[in-house]
Amino acid sequence: MDSVESYVAAARLYQACRRAGKTPRSSNDCLIAQIAIEHKLALLQDDRDFVAIADVRPELRLYLIQ
C-alpha cells in the first residue's frame, strides 16, 4: 500500500470509529494504527484512543505501557 492509500484507509478507519461511537481525539492516531495494521506491527502504547481503535479493528495488536 502506498502512502496515499494509507491516508485514505486511515480516514476510513476514523469514520468507522465514529460510526461505532468511539471517536478518536486525533486523526493521527488512526494513521499510526493503520500503518501498524498494514505492516502487521504491534503498538507499544498508553493511549485510550488506540484501545478504542482496536475495538473497531481487532487486528490492531496493542501492548500497554505500565
VMD Tcl script that builds the backbone (N, CA, C; Angstrom):
set m [mol new atoms 198]
animate dup $m
set s [atomselect $m all]
$s set {name element resname resid chain x y z} {
  {N N MET 1 A 0.855 -1.164 0.000}
  {CA C MET 1 A 0.000 0.000 0.000}
  {C C MET 1 A 0.906 1.233 0.000}
  {N N ASP 2 A 0.625 2.197 -0.869}
  {CA C ASP 2 A 1.441 3.409 -0.863}
  {C C ASP 2 A 0.912 4.403 0.167}
  {N N SER 3 A 1.630 5.489 0.353}
  {CA C SER 3 A 1.293 6.423 1.432}
  {C C SER 3 A -0.079 7.060 1.248}
  {N N VAL 4 A -0.471 7.356 0.007}
  {CA C VAL 4 A -1.794 7.949 -0.227}
  {C C VAL 4 A -2.883 6.957 0.175}
  {N N GLU 5 A -2.712 5.705 -0.182}
  {CA C GLU 5 A -3.691 4.681 0.196}
  {C C GLU 5 A -3.760 4.520 1.708}
  {N N SER 6 A -2.632 4.660 2.374}
  {CA C SER 6 A -2.618 4.570 3.839}
  {C C SER 6 A -3.424 5.701 4.457}
  {N N TYR 7 A -3.292 6.901 3.912}
  {CA C TYR 7 A -4.065 8.041 4.419}
  {C C TYR 7 A -5.556 7.839 4.189}
  {N N VAL 8 A -5.921 7.326 3.024}
  {CA C VAL 8 A -7.334 7.066 2.728}
  {C C VAL 8 A -7.871 5.997 3.673}
  {N N ALA 9 A -7.104 4.942 3.881}
  {CA C ALA 9 A -7.528 3.875 4.792}
  {C C ALA 9 A -7.640 4.398 6.224}
  {N N ALA 10 A -6.742 5.292 6.622}
  {CA C ALA 10 A -6.806 5.880 7.964}
  {C C ALA 10 A -8.062 6.733 8.117}
  {N N ALA 11 A -8.429 7.457 7.072}
  {CA C ALA 11 A -9.665 8.253 7.117}
  {C C ALA 11 A -10.881 7.343 7.236}
  {N N ARG 12 A -10.860 6.239 6.528}
  {CA C ARG 12 A -11.965 5.274 6.637}
  {C C ARG 12 A -12.012 4.655 8.032}
  {N N LEU 13 A -10.852 4.410 8.607}
  {CA C LEU 13 A -10.782 3.887 9.967}
  {C C LEU 13 A -11.374 4.895 10.949}
  {N N TYR 14 A -11.057 6.160 10.773}
  {CA C TYR 14 A -11.613 7.217 11.625}
  {C C TYR 14 A -13.138 7.226 11.515}
  {N N GLN 15 A -13.651 7.129 10.290}
  {CA C GLN 15 A -15.107 7.095 10.083}
  {C C GLN 15 A -15.726 5.873 10.746}
  {N N ALA 16 A -15.079 4.736 10.635}
  {CA C ALA 16 A -15.604 3.512 11.256}
  {C C ALA 16 A -15.650 3.654 12.774}
  {N N CYS 17 A -14.630 4.283 13.333}
  {CA C CYS 17 A -14.624 4.517 14.786}
  {C C CYS 17 A -15.772 5.435 15.183}
  {N N ARG 18 A -15.984 6.484 14.420}
  {CA C ARG 18 A -17.085 7.416 14.731}
  {C C ARG 18 A -18.430 6.715 14.651}
  {N N ARG 19 A -18.613 5.890 13.618}
  {CA C ARG 19 A -19.883 5.155 13.484}
  {C C ARG 19 A -20.104 4.223 14.665}
  {N N ALA 20 A -19.015 3.707 15.220}
  {CA C ALA 20 A -19.108 2.800 16.368}
  {C C ALA 20 A -19.217 3.567 17.689}
  {N N GLY 21 A -19.221 4.896 17.617}
  {CA C GLY 21 A -19.333 5.707 18.826}
  {C C GLY 21 A -18.035 5.842 19.599}
  {N N LYS 22 A -16.911 5.636 18.917}
  {CA C LYS 22 A -15.593 5.680 19.564}
  {C C LYS 22 A -14.690 6.651 18.814}
  {N N THR 23 A -15.059 7.920 18.798}
  {CA C THR 23 A -14.320 8.917 18.034}
  {C C THR 23 A -12.937 9.170 18.641}
  {N N PRO 24 A -11.872 8.902 17.885}
  {CA C PRO 24 A -10.521 9.187 18.380}
  {C C PRO 24 A -10.312 10.697 18.522}
  {N N ARG 25 A -9.528 11.087 19.507}
  {CA C ARG 25 A -9.234 12.507 19.714}
  {C C ARG 25 A -8.306 13.043 18.640}
  {N N SER 26 A -7.541 12.183 18.001}
  {CA C SER 26 A -6.577 12.617 16.994}
  {C C SER 26 A -6.657 11.716 15.765}
  {N N SER 27 A -6.798 12.340 14.609}
  {CA C SER 27 A -6.797 11.548 13.377}
  {C C SER 27 A -5.417 10.935 13.133}
  {N N ASN 28 A -4.382 11.534 13.707}
  {CA C ASN 28 A -3.034 10.960 13.579}
  {C C ASN 28 A -2.957 9.577 14.206}
  {N N ASP 29 A -3.718 9.353 15.275}
  {CA C ASP 29 A -3.741 8.023 15.888}
  {C C ASP 29 A -4.276 6.991 14.902}
  {N N CYS 30 A -5.247 7.391 14.093}
  {CA C CYS 30 A -5.785 6.470 13.081}
  {C C CYS 30 A -4.735 6.149 12.026}
  {N N LEU 31 A -3.947 7.134 11.649}
  {CA C LEU 31 A -2.889 6.890 10.672}
  {C C LEU 31 A -1.832 5.951 11.251}
  {N N ILE 32 A -1.433 6.194 12.486}
  {CA C ILE 32 A -0.456 5.318 13.143}
  {C C ILE 32 A -1.002 3.893 13.227}
  {N N ALA 33 A -2.257 3.768 13.637}
  {CA C ALA 33 A -2.879 2.445 13.752}
  {C C ALA 33 A -2.967 1.767 12.391}
  {N N GLN 34 A -3.352 2.508 11.364}
  {CA C GLN 34 A -3.488 1.937 10.025}
  {C C GLN 34 A -2.151 1.413 9.515}
  {N N ILE 35 A -1.099 2.177 9.711}
  {CA C ILE 35 A 0.224 1.734 9.263}
  {C C ILE 35 A 0.663 0.497 10.043}
  {N N ALA 36 A 0.373 0.460 11.338}
  {CA C ALA 36 A 0.702 -0.729 12.138}
  {C C ALA 36 A -0.056 -1.947 11.622}
  {N N ILE 37 A -1.331 -1.769 11.284}
  {CA C ILE 37 A -2.134 -2.873 10.750}
  {C C ILE 37 A -1.558 -3.352 9.420}
  {N N GLU 38 A -1.247 -2.413 8.531}
  {CA C GLU 38 A -0.721 -2.764 7.204}
  {C C GLU 38 A 0.572 -3.569 7.290}
  {N N HIS 39 A 1.416 -3.219 8.250}
  {CA C HIS 39 A 2.725 -3.864 8.366}
  {C C HIS 39 A 2.758 -4.967 9.421}
  {N N LYS 40 A 1.562 -5.278 9.953}
  {CA C LYS 40 A 1.426 -6.335 10.963}
  {C C LYS 40 A 2.352 -6.092 12.159}
  {N N LEU 41 A 2.355 -4.837 12.615}
  {CA C LEU 41 A 3.166 -4.438 13.758}
  {C C LEU 41 A 2.288 -4.282 14.989}
  {N N ALA 42 A 2.875 -4.454 16.146}
  {CA C ALA 42 A 2.179 -4.191 17.407}
  {C C ALA 42 A 2.579 -2.800 17.892}
  {N N LEU 43 A 1.645 -2.131 18.549}
  {CA C LEU 43 A 1.922 -0.805 19.098}
  {C C LEU 43 A 2.151 -0.896 20.597}
  {N N LEU 44 A 3.252 -0.346 21.039}
  {CA C LEU 44 A 3.510 -0.175 22.456}
  {C C LEU 44 A 2.937 1.191 22.800}
  {N N GLN 45 A 1.901 1.228 23.644}
  {CA C GLN 45 A 1.157 2.474 23.800}
  {C C GLN 45 A 0.556 2.627 25.188}
  {N N ASP 46 A 0.175 3.860 25.482}
  {CA C ASP 46 A -0.558 4.199 26.697}
  {C C ASP 46 A -1.551 5.298 26.321}
  {N N ASP 47 A -2.453 4.976 25.403}
  {CA C ASP 47 A -3.372 5.964 24.844}
  {C C ASP 47 A -4.721 5.293 24.626}
  {N N ARG 48 A -5.744 5.820 25.252}
  {CA C ARG 48 A -7.064 5.188 25.161}
  {C C ARG 48 A -7.631 5.200 23.740}
  {N N ASP 49 A -7.145 6.114 22.894}
  {CA C ASP 49 A -7.631 6.130 21.516}
  {C C ASP 49 A -7.274 4.838 20.788}
  {N N PHE 50 A -6.082 4.309 21.029}
  {CA C PHE 50 A -5.689 3.072 20.366}
  {C C PHE 50 A -6.534 1.898 20.842}
  {N N VAL 51 A -6.927 1.913 22.094}
  {CA C VAL 51 A -7.808 0.860 22.612}
  {C C VAL 51 A -9.156 0.932 21.897}
  {N N ALA 52 A -9.677 2.141 21.711}
  {CA C ALA 52 A -10.950 2.313 21.003}
  {C C ALA 52 A -10.827 1.875 19.546}
  {N N ILE 53 A -9.715 2.219 18.916}
  {CA C ILE 53 A -9.493 1.821 17.521}
  {C C ILE 53 A -9.416 0.299 17.423}
  {N N ALA 54 A -8.739 -0.335 18.371}
  {CA C ALA 54 A -8.624 -1.798 18.363}
  {C C ALA 54 A -9.978 -2.467 18.577}
  {N N ASP 55 A -10.897 -1.804 19.263}
  {CA C ASP 55 A -12.255 -2.343 19.397}
  {C C ASP 55 A -12.941 -2.410 18.040}
  {N N VAL 56 A -12.628 -1.447 17.178}
  {CA C VAL 56 A -13.225 -1.390 15.839}
  {C C VAL 56 A -12.446 -2.259 14.859}
  {N N ARG 57 A -11.130 -2.288 14.985}
  {CA C ARG 57 A -10.260 -3.094 14.114}
  {C C ARG 57 A -9.432 -4.034 14.977}
  {N N PRO 58 A -9.983 -5.203 15.333}
  {CA C PRO 58 A -9.300 -6.115 16.258}
  {C C PRO 58 A -7.946 -6.627 15.768}
  {N N GLU 59 A -7.647 -6.457 14.488}
  {CA C GLU 59 A -6.333 -6.893 14.000}
  {C C GLU 59 A -5.206 -5.963 14.470}
  {N N LEU 60 A -5.554 -4.815 15.065}
  {CA C LEU 60 A -4.548 -3.933 15.649}
  {C C LEU 60 A -4.080 -4.546 16.965}
  {N N ARG 61 A -2.798 -4.890 17.020}
  {CA C ARG 61 A -2.239 -5.507 18.226}
  {C C ARG 61 A -1.633 -4.423 19.110}
  {N N LEU 62 A -2.020 -4.442 20.377}
  {CA C LEU 62 A -1.567 -3.422 21.317}
  {C C LEU 62 A -0.832 -4.043 22.489}
  {N N TYR 63 A 0.188 -3.356 22.956}
  {CA C TYR 63 A 0.864 -3.680 24.202}
  {C C TYR 63 A 0.820 -2.426 25.050}
  {N N LEU 64 A 0.295 -2.549 26.256}
  {CA C LEU 64 A 0.128 -1.415 27.148}
  {C C LEU 64 A 1.412 -1.137 27.919}
  {N N ILE 65 A 1.819 0.125 27.932}
  {CA C ILE 65 A 2.942 0.561 28.761}
  {C C ILE 65 A 2.421 0.688 30.180}
  {N N GLN 66 A 3.098 0.065 31.122}
  {CA C GLN 66 A 2.655 0.142 32.523}
  {C C GLN 66 A 3.681 0.803 33.386}
}
mol reanalyze $m
mol bondsrecalc $m
mol representation Tube
mol addrep $m
